[in-house]
Amino acid sequence: MVVPVALTGATGFLGLRLLRQLLAAHRSVTVLAHAGSGDALHRITRFFELSGAPGPLLAELPDRVRVVETDLERPRLGLSAPAFHELADGLDALWHSAGSINLEGDLPQLRRTNVDGTRRVLELAAAGRRKPVVHHVSTAFVAGARRDGVAYEDELDDASGFENAYERSKYEAEKLVHAWSREHGRPVVVLRPSILVTDLPPHPDLPSHPLQVIERILSDVRRTAGPEDGGPEDGGPEHANPAARRRPHGPGHPGLRAAVPRPRVRLVGQPAGRLNLTQVEHAAEVMVRLAGRTPSGGVDTYHVVHDRDVPVRTVVALLEGLSGIAIDLVATKPGAPSALEALLDFYPGMTAYLGHRRRFDDTRVRTLLGPSAVSAPVDLGYLWSGLGPAEPLPAPTPPPVSPATVPSDRYA
């Protein structure tokens, strides 16, 4: 059976939404699933069920989704030569959404996944007689460690360095895409989403999204530090229970220990900073609509971002509510870090973004798609819903007048 569209990363946070949009535009999709990762079709079906897909679509999935097990780190995707060429010759479009988003990962491993994986996908595209158009999912954060100003879609350089190895690996993958396009004279559509979020509550059968990972890091750091490091302000042994750490902390919640303050930490950040967070469902829709346009023949790059940034203080309030840690944003790293602050130093890839005030220009997308490119608001309530606590968002702990005036022994 010839299937014209293939997708890597179809069981990931974005990939599942891309698959749903692609199935709305195409009769069938070939899913290039990681060999040995389990029943991809089952995981896809569970997502469609949990996200409210209609019954007829669910019933059609086994006939409309073809799963091919592959390994993006091996030549020919780990397939035999005949199977590789049969797959390549049957494609009109090739979507590459697979990759690692580990902000704390080491560069060699991230290169194997994000750069070498991209190389293998491009080899598949080059081998196809039908010359499929490549749609490469990158990230807006290839803009690197420049924290202010405007990042434009046609910019791709490493002059400012990178906040973490993840950003560098995605930058290197994009450079590879540009080189491949020039060498083969082939079009590529590069799609750069910002931080992707959802209001769909988490479920054991669904992949995590980036803010869930950050919340787990904060909660695990607090638990690792232990009551003896947090002192009387620590939440105690309840945080050894993953369910318990979902309980709201702080004042204004009947039945909880509202009088017990939270442990407080200082993180380097901009109180007036902002981050771009985009609904993953909207991002997938925009990506597939952009893919329907005739490519220019070279590399067409699009920032798939929200038209309104989210204040860093909103993100901080979210993390405070989830982790039970009060966060003060300070201009420089504390000279005498507390136990919790020292542990958080092991996760610089996560905390660096609290200092961002950069804007991503998306003029090209808005010009092509018009008002339909505009997203619904992403606010604190939306983010809280997507992280799943049953309780309402706790009231934030008021910050001190100035963190610089607070003695360091006040921090956990």
N, C-alpha and C positions, 0 to 999 in steps of 0.2 A: 504494500500500500504506500503510495507516494503522499507524504505529508509536507506541505510547503513551508510551514513555520516551525522552528525549533526554539526552545527556551531552556537555558541553564538556570539553576537556582530557583526552580519552580516551587520548592517546598519552604522557601525562606519567607521572611516577613514581607518584603516587597514582591518577591516572585509569585506568591500565591495570588496577590491582587493583580499582577500583570497577567497571570494565566486566565483569570476570570475575564479581564478586559479583552484579551486575545481571543478567547472563545466566543465573545460577543461579536467579534469582527471576522472570525474564520471558522470554517466548519470543523477543523481538527488542528491539534497542536502536538508536536513531538516534544516530550519532556526529557531532557538529558539529565538524568538523576545520578547522584553519586553512588557508585557501585558499593554494595554492602551497607548502605545507610538505612535499610528497611524498606517497607512497602510504600513507595512513593504515592501510588494511586490511593491507598488508604488514607494517607495523611492529607492528600489533596481533597479527598471526599469529606473528611472530617472538618476541614476548614470551610468548605462550601456549606456543610450542614450548620456549623456554628455561626456562620455569618449570614444565615437566612436565605440561602439560595433556593429558588423554587424547585419543587419536586421533579418536574420534567427534566430540568437541567441535571439534577443529581442522577437521575436514571440514565441519562445519555453519557455520563462521564466515561464509563469503560469503553465506549465506542469512539469517543471524540478525543480522548487523551491516550497517546501511545507513549509508553515509558521505555527508554533505552538507557541501560546502566552504563555509565562512563566513569573515567577517572581523569580529571582535568590536569593532573600533574604528570601524566604519562603520554608518550608519543601516541598519535592516532587515538587519543582519549581512552587508551587501554583496549581498543577494539582490534579485531583482526583486520588486515588490509582490505579484504572484500567487504566486510561490514562497514568499515570506515568510508569507503568510496561509495557504497550504496546509500549511506546516510547523507553524505555530502551532495551527491547528485540529485537528491530528492528535495532540496531546500530552495525556497525563494527568499526567505528571510530568516535571520539567525539573531536571536536575542541572547545577550550575555549578561545575566543578573547574578550569577554565582560569585561568591567571594567571602572573605573574612572581614568583619567589622570590629575586630578585637583592638580596641584603642590602647591596650597595654601589651600587645603582641610584640615579639622580636622581629626585626626586619627580615632576616633570612626566611623565616616561616611565612611571613606575610608576602614576601616576594614569590615563594613557591605557589601560594594560593592565588594571589591577585595578579601577579605579573605573568608567571609561567602559565597559569590557567587561561589568561587572556591570549597568550601566544598560541596555545593549543586550539582555542576557539577560532582564531584567525587562520590557522592552518586548515581547519575544517572548511572555513569559508573559501579559502583559496583553492581547495581541491574540488569544489562543486562545479559541475559543468554549467549550471544555471546562474552562477555568480550571484549568490544571495546577498542582499543588503544586510550589513551588520549593524545591529543596534546595541551599543555598548553602554551599560549603566555604570557611571563613574560616581563622583560625589562633588558637590559644590566646594568641599573643603580641600580640593587640590589647590585652592588659592593659598594654602599654607599658613604660616605663622603671622602674616600681616593682619593685625587686629583692628585696624581702622580703615576708613576710606571705602571705596567701592571696588568689588571684584567683577570684572566683565567676562562675558562668555568666551571671547576670543583670546583671553589671557591664559597662558600656560607656561609658567617658569618657576624656578626654585630660588629666586633671588632672596626671598624672605625666610627661607628654610621652612620647616614643618613642625607642627605641634607634637607629632608622634609618628611612629613608623607606619601606621595605617595610612595617614595622609600621603606620605612619601610613596608607598607602594601603589596607591591609586594614581598618583601623578606619573609614576614610571609606566603604569599600564596605559595611561592616555598617550604618553609619548610613543609607546610601541604602536598604538592604533594609528597615530598620525604617520609614522614611518611606513607602516603596512599600506595605508591608503595611497601614499605617494608612490611606493614601489609597484603596486599592482594597478594603480589608476582606478581605484574602486571607491565608491561612496561609503561613508560610515556616519551613522547618527550617534552622537555622544550625548547622553542624558545625565545631567548633574543634579540630583536631588539634594536638598538640605537634610536636616535631621528629620527622620520620618516618625510619625506618631499616629496613634489611633485612639478612638474611644471605645473600641471593642474590648470588653474585659478579658484579662488573661485566662488561659485555660491550659491544662497540662498537654493537650493535643495541639496547641498552637505555638509557633516560634515566638521568642521574646522580641521586644523592640528595644532600641538603645536606652531609653530612660529606665526601663526595668533593670537593665544590666547595671546602670549607675546606682540605682536605689539599692540593689543587692550588695554592691561594693560598700556603700556607706553603712548599711545594716551589719554586714559581716565584719567590717572594721570595728564598729562599736562593740560587737559581741566578742571579737578577738581581744580588744583592749581589756574587757572584763570589768566587773564592779570595782575591783581594787584600783584600777587605773582611772575609772570614771569618778570614783568617790561617791559622795551622797547624791550627786546629781545624776548618776547613771540609772538607767531604767531597771537594772537588775536582771535576774535570771530569766525573766519572761522573754528576753530577746533570743534565747537559745531555741525558741519555738518559732519556726517561720510564720505560722499563723498569727502568733502573738505580736510579731513585729509589725503587723498590719494595723494594730490598734492605734487610733489617733492618740497623740500625746498633747499635753499642754492644757491651758485653762479653757473653761467653757464647755466641758463634756461631763455630764452627770455620770456618777458611778466610777469615774477614773480619778487617779490621784492628782487632781489639778494643782494641788499646792506644791508638788514635787517638781522642781525645775528640771529642764533637760540639760544634758551635757552640752557645752558650747565649744565650738571650734572656730578657728580663724582660717579662712581660705582666701588666697589672692584672687581678687576679682574687681570688676567695675560695677559699683552700685547703679550707674546709669547705662550699663552695658545692655546688649540685646543679642538674641540668638534667633535664627530662622528655623522654625519648626513647621513642617508641612504634613497635612493629613495624608497618610499613605494611600488611601483609596483614591483621593483626588490626584495625587501624583501619578498613580498608575494609569488613570484615565487620560491625563494630559499626555503622558508618554506615548500611549497607543495612538492618540489623535495626531501627535506630531509625526509618528512613524508613517501615518497615512499620506503625508505630503511627499511630493516628488523631491528626492534629495538633489543637492547641487552638483554632485559628482566628486566632491572632496569630503572634508570632515565638517559636518554641521553640528554645532554644539549648542545645547540649550540648558539654561538654568531652570530646573523645575523646583521652584521655591514659592514660599508664601509671599503675598504682596504686603503683609504687615509682620514685622518682627515681634518676637515675644520678649518682654523685659527680663533681664537676668534675675531680677528680684522675684518674678513669678516662678521661674525655675527653682530658685532657692527655696521659696515657700513650699513648693511641691516636694522637694527632697527633704525638707524639714518635717513635713507632715508624715512622710512615709518612713523615715529612718528614726525619728525621735531625737535627732541631733539639731541643736540650734546653730545656725551658721552665720558668722559675721564676715563680711567681705572687707578685706584690708588691702592696702596698696602694695605691701611687700611681705615676703615670707617672714613669719615670726622668728626672732632670734633664738628664743628658748621654747621650742614647740612642746606641747603637751603630748601625752601618750597617744591620744587619738590623732592629733595633727601629724605626729611622726609616722603613724601607720598610713595616713592618707598621702604622705609624700611618696609612697610606693606606687601611686596611681596618677602620675602627672598627666597622662594622656586624657584623663577624664576632667580634671579640675581646670585645665588650661582654658577651656571655653568660657568660663565665668568672666574672663577678662576681655571678651570680644565686643566690639561695637561696629563691626564691618557689615556692609550691606552688599547683597548679591543683586546685580543688575539683571533683570529678566525682560528687558524691552523687546527682545526678539520674540519671545513666547507670547507676550501680551499683544504684540502687533499681529501675529499670525492667528491667534485664537480669540482675541477680543475679550469681552466681558466674561466669557465662559472660563477664562483662565484664572479668574479671581476665586480665592478660596473662602470658605466659611471661617469665622474667627476660631483661633486656637487660644483658649483662655485656661485659667486654672481649673475650672470645673471640667472642661473637656479632658485635660491631661489626667486629672484625678480619676475620671471614669475609666480611662484606658489602662490604669494601673491596678484597678480591681478591688480596692478596699470596699467593704460593705458599709462602713461607717462614713459619716460626712467628714469633709476636710476639717482638720483641727485648726483652731485659731493659731496664728503664728506667734512665736515668742518675740516680744518687742526687743529690738537690738539695743545695746547700750548707746548712750549719746555719742560716744566715739570709741571704737575698739582700742584705739591707741592709749586711752586713759584707763582701761581696765587692767588690773594686775594680771600677770600671766597665770597665777594660781587659780584664777576664776575659770580657766579653760580646762576641760576634761582631758 
